[in-house]
Amino acid sequence: MADDILATLETVIRERRLGDPASSYVAKLTAKGRAKIAQKLGEEAVEAAIAAVQDDRDGLTGEAADLIFHLLMLLADMELSLDDVRAELARREGVSGIEEKASRNG
């Protein structure tokens, strides 16, 4: 089920990006540019972290939803998709986090 809602949300975001900014949050934020979308993603990440530190399960759930939403917006703006992210995760499968990080820094 979770995969279905993410795919649905990804499709909705892609459809609304070029809509009317007066009636669509996605279109409004898209019109403000990639830097603003990235800023919103960062804000939601901080809010999620704060909710976790405060042991606020409901707050974290809501902030995680906002975080994923804005991540999907940023991916769409960069013409990337969840499938691109899935492929990267599949590539990393079976590789330790320490090894994978070292391969990016070296």
C-alpha atoms as an extended CHARMM CRD file, in Angstrom:
* protein
*
       106  EXT
         1         1  MET       CA              0.0000000000        0.0000000000        0.0000000000  PROA      1               0.0000000000
         2         2  ALA       CA              2.7400000000        2.4850000000        0.9470000000  PROA      2               0.0000000000
         3         3  ASP       CA              4.3860000000        2.0770000000       -2.4230000000  PROA      3               0.0000000000
         4         4  ASP       CA              1.0670000000        2.7630000000       -4.1560000000  PROA      4               0.0000000000
         5         5  ILE       CA              0.4300000000        6.0500000000       -2.3360000000  PROA      5               0.0000000000
         6         6  LEU       CA              3.9590000000        7.2630000000       -3.0610000000  PROA      6               0.0000000000
         7         7  ALA       CA              3.5630000000        6.4440000000       -6.7500000000  PROA      7               0.0000000000
         8         8  THR       CA              0.1880000000        8.1900000000       -6.7770000000  PROA      8               0.0000000000
         9         9  LEU       CA              1.6210000000       11.2410000000       -5.0390000000  PROA      9               0.0000000000
        10        10  GLU       CA              4.5430000000       11.3440000000       -7.4570000000  PROA      10              0.0000000000
        11        11  THR       CA              2.1150000000       11.3270000000      -10.3980000000  PROA      11              0.0000000000
        12        12  VAL       CA             -0.0670000000       14.0550000000       -8.8860000000  PROA      12              0.0000000000
        13        13  ILE       CA              2.9580000000       16.2720000000       -8.2490000000  PROA      13              0.0000000000
        14        14  ARG       CA              4.1750000000       15.8400000000      -11.8290000000  PROA      14              0.0000000000
        15        15  GLU       CA              0.7120000000       16.6680000000      -13.1870000000  PROA      15              0.0000000000
        16        16  ARG       CA              0.2890000000       19.7970000000      -11.0540000000  PROA      16              0.0000000000
        17        17  ARG       CA              3.7460000000       21.3300000000      -11.5000000000  PROA      17              0.0000000000
        18        18  LEU       CA              2.6610000000       23.4730000000      -14.4380000000  PROA      18              0.0000000000
        19        19  GLY       CA             -0.8320000000       24.1630000000      -13.1630000000  PROA      19              0.0000000000
        20        20  ASP       CA             -2.2740000000       27.4180000000      -11.8800000000  PROA      20              0.0000000000
        21        21  PRO       CA             -0.2260000000       28.7210000000       -8.9360000000  PROA      21              0.0000000000
        22        22  ALA       CA             -3.3760000000       30.3850000000       -7.6080000000  PROA      22              0.0000000000
        23        23  SER       CA             -5.0660000000       27.0280000000       -7.1050000000  PROA      23              0.0000000000
        24        24  SER       CA             -2.1780000000       24.5600000000       -6.6580000000  PROA      24              0.0000000000
        25        25  TYR       CA              0.4730000000       24.5580000000       -3.9380000000  PROA      25              0.0000000000
        26        26  VAL       CA              2.6600000000       22.3770000000       -6.1630000000  PROA      26              0.0000000000
        27        27  ALA       CA              2.4560000000       24.8640000000       -9.0420000000  PROA      27              0.0000000000
        28        28  LYS       CA              3.0020000000       27.8100000000       -6.6800000000  PROA      28              0.0000000000
        29        29  LEU       CA              6.1220000000       26.3120000000       -5.1150000000  PROA      29              0.0000000000
        30        30  THR       CA              7.4170000000       25.1220000000       -8.5030000000  PROA      30              0.0000000000
        31        31  ALA       CA              7.0530000000       28.6540000000       -9.8710000000  PROA      31              0.0000000000
        32        32  LYS       CA              9.2890000000       29.9320000000       -7.0500000000  PROA      32              0.0000000000
        33        33  GLY       CA             12.1190000000       27.7510000000       -8.3040000000  PROA      33              0.0000000000
        34        34  ARG       CA             14.3330000000       24.8920000000       -7.2510000000  PROA      34              0.0000000000
        35        35  ALA       CA             16.0700000000       26.8180000000       -4.4630000000  PROA      35              0.0000000000
        36        36  LYS       CA             12.7180000000       27.4400000000       -2.7420000000  PROA      36              0.0000000000
        37        37  ILE       CA             11.7070000000       23.7840000000       -3.1200000000  PROA      37              0.0000000000
        38        38  ALA       CA             15.0600000000       22.7450000000       -1.6320000000  PROA      38              0.0000000000
        39        39  GLN       CA             14.5930000000       25.2370000000        1.2090000000  PROA      39              0.0000000000
        40        40  LYS       CA             11.1800000000       23.7570000000        2.0180000000  PROA      40              0.0000000000
        41        41  LEU       CA             12.6900000000       20.2570000000        1.9920000000  PROA      41              0.0000000000
        42        42  GLY       CA             15.3300000000       21.4030000000        4.4640000000  PROA      42              0.0000000000
        43        43  GLU       CA             12.7330000000       23.0350000000        6.7120000000  PROA      43              0.0000000000
        44        44  GLU       CA             10.6740000000       19.8550000000        6.7860000000  PROA      44              0.0000000000
        45        45  ALA       CA             13.7770000000       17.7670000000        7.5760000000  PROA      45              0.0000000000
        46        46  VAL       CA             14.5810000000       20.0100000000       10.5450000000  PROA      46              0.0000000000
        47        47  GLU       CA             10.9750000000       19.8670000000       11.7570000000  PROA      47              0.0000000000
        48        48  ALA       CA             11.0320000000       16.0560000000       11.4970000000  PROA      48              0.0000000000
        49        49  ALA       CA             14.2690000000       15.9040000000       13.4820000000  PROA      49              0.0000000000
        50        50  ILE       CA             12.8430000000       18.1860000000       16.1690000000  PROA      50              0.0000000000
        51        51  ALA       CA              9.7030000000       16.0680000000       16.4660000000  PROA      51              0.0000000000
        52        52  ALA       CA             11.8610000000       12.9410000000       16.8570000000  PROA      52              0.0000000000
        53        53  VAL       CA             14.0460000000       14.5200000000       19.5550000000  PROA      53              0.0000000000
        54        54  GLN       CA             10.8870000000       15.6060000000       21.3760000000  PROA      54              0.0000000000
        55        55  ASP       CA              9.5840000000       12.0230000000       21.1530000000  PROA      55              0.0000000000
        56        56  ASP       CA              6.5120000000       13.3320000000       19.3170000000  PROA      56              0.0000000000
        57        57  ARG       CA              5.3520000000       10.3390000000       17.3060000000  PROA      57              0.0000000000
        58        58  ASP       CA              2.3430000000       12.0920000000       15.7720000000  PROA      58              0.0000000000
        59        59  GLY       CA              4.4300000000       15.1450000000       14.9870000000  PROA      59              0.0000000000
        60        60  LEU       CA              7.1160000000       13.0280000000       13.3640000000  PROA      60              0.0000000000
        61        61  THR       CA              4.5280000000       11.2000000000       11.2860000000  PROA      61              0.0000000000
        62        62  GLY       CA              3.1500000000       14.4760000000        9.9340000000  PROA      62              0.0000000000
        63        63  GLU       CA              6.5780000000       15.9980000000        9.3680000000  PROA      63              0.0000000000
        64        64  ALA       CA              7.7820000000       12.8130000000        7.6400000000  PROA      64              0.0000000000
        65        65  ALA       CA              4.8210000000       13.0740000000        5.2540000000  PROA      65              0.0000000000
        66        66  ASP       CA              5.7260000000       16.7240000000        4.5550000000  PROA      66              0.0000000000
        67        67  LEU       CA              9.3680000000       15.7490000000        4.0660000000  PROA      67              0.0000000000
        68        68  ILE       CA              8.5380000000       13.0100000000        1.5720000000  PROA      68              0.0000000000
        69        69  PHE       CA              6.1320000000       15.3150000000       -0.2700000000  PROA      69              0.0000000000
        70        70  HSD       CA              8.7690000000       18.0080000000       -0.6850000000  PROA      70              0.0000000000
        71        71  LEU       CA             11.4260000000       15.4430000000       -1.6340000000  PROA      71              0.0000000000
        72        72  LEU       CA              9.1220000000       14.2170000000       -4.4090000000  PROA      72              0.0000000000
        73        73  MET       CA              8.6870000000       17.8250000000       -5.5320000000  PROA      73              0.0000000000
        74        74  LEU       CA             12.4530000000       18.3380000000       -5.6830000000  PROA      74              0.0000000000
        75        75  LEU       CA             12.9720000000       15.0560000000       -7.5370000000  PROA      75              0.0000000000
        76        76  ALA       CA             10.3240000000       16.0690000000      -10.0860000000  PROA      76              0.0000000000
        77        77  ASP       CA             11.9530000000       19.4590000000      -10.5230000000  PROA      77              0.0000000000
        78        78  MET       CA             15.2410000000       17.7220000000      -11.3230000000  PROA      78              0.0000000000
        79        79  GLU       CA             13.4800000000       15.2600000000      -13.6480000000  PROA      79              0.0000000000
        80        80  LEU       CA             14.2290000000       12.3710000000      -11.3100000000  PROA      80              0.0000000000
        81        81  SER       CA             11.7770000000        9.8240000000       -9.9650000000  PROA      81              0.0000000000
        82        82  LEU       CA             11.2640000000        7.3320000000       -7.1900000000  PROA      82              0.0000000000
        83        83  ASP       CA             12.4790000000        4.7150000000       -9.6620000000  PROA      83              0.0000000000
        84        84  ASP       CA             15.8210000000        6.5390000000       -9.8090000000  PROA      84              0.0000000000
        85        85  VAL       CA             16.0060000000        6.4400000000       -6.0190000000  PROA      85              0.0000000000
        86        86  ARG       CA             14.9730000000        2.7710000000       -5.9680000000  PROA      86              0.0000000000
        87        87  ALA       CA             17.7260000000        1.9670000000       -8.4700000000  PROA      87              0.0000000000
        88        88  GLU       CA             20.3040000000        3.7050000000       -6.2970000000  PROA      88              0.0000000000
        89        89  LEU       CA             19.1000000000        1.8470000000       -3.2110000000  PROA      89              0.0000000000
        90        90  ALA       CA             19.2650000000       -1.4360000000       -5.1390000000  PROA      90              0.0000000000
        91        91  ARG       CA             22.8150000000       -0.6100000000       -6.2240000000  PROA      91              0.0000000000
        92        92  ARG       CA             23.7710000000       -0.1140000000       -2.5920000000  PROA      92              0.0000000000
        93        93  GLU       CA             22.0950000000       -3.2920000000       -1.3560000000  PROA      93              0.0000000000
        94        94  GLY       CA             24.5760000000       -5.5890000000        0.3370000000  PROA      94              0.0000000000
        95        95  VAL       CA             27.2080000000       -2.8520000000        0.6560000000  PROA      95              0.0000000000
        96        96  SER       CA             27.9820000000       -1.6530000000        4.1520000000  PROA      96              0.0000000000
        97        97  GLY       CA             27.1550000000        1.9540000000        4.8540000000  PROA      97              0.0000000000
        98        98  ILE       CA             30.7670000000        2.6170000000        5.7580000000  PROA      98              0.0000000000
        99        99  GLU       CA             32.0130000000        1.1700000000        2.4580000000  PROA      99              0.0000000000
       100       100  GLU       CA             29.3740000000        2.9950000000        0.4260000000  PROA      100             0.0000000000
       101       101  LYS       CA             30.1980000000        6.3550000000        2.0360000000  PROA      101             0.0000000000
       102       102  ALA       CA             33.9320000000        5.7940000000        1.5110000000  PROA      102             0.0000000000
       103       103  SER       CA             33.3190000000        5.1050000000       -2.1850000000  PROA      103             0.0000000000
       104       104  ARG       CA             31.6800000000        8.5360000000       -2.5520000000  PROA      104             0.0000000000
       105       105  ASN       CA             34.4630000000       10.3800000000       -0.7380000000  PROA      105             0.0000000000
       106       106  GLY       CA             37.3820000000        8.6770000000       -2.4040000000  PROA      106             0.0000000000
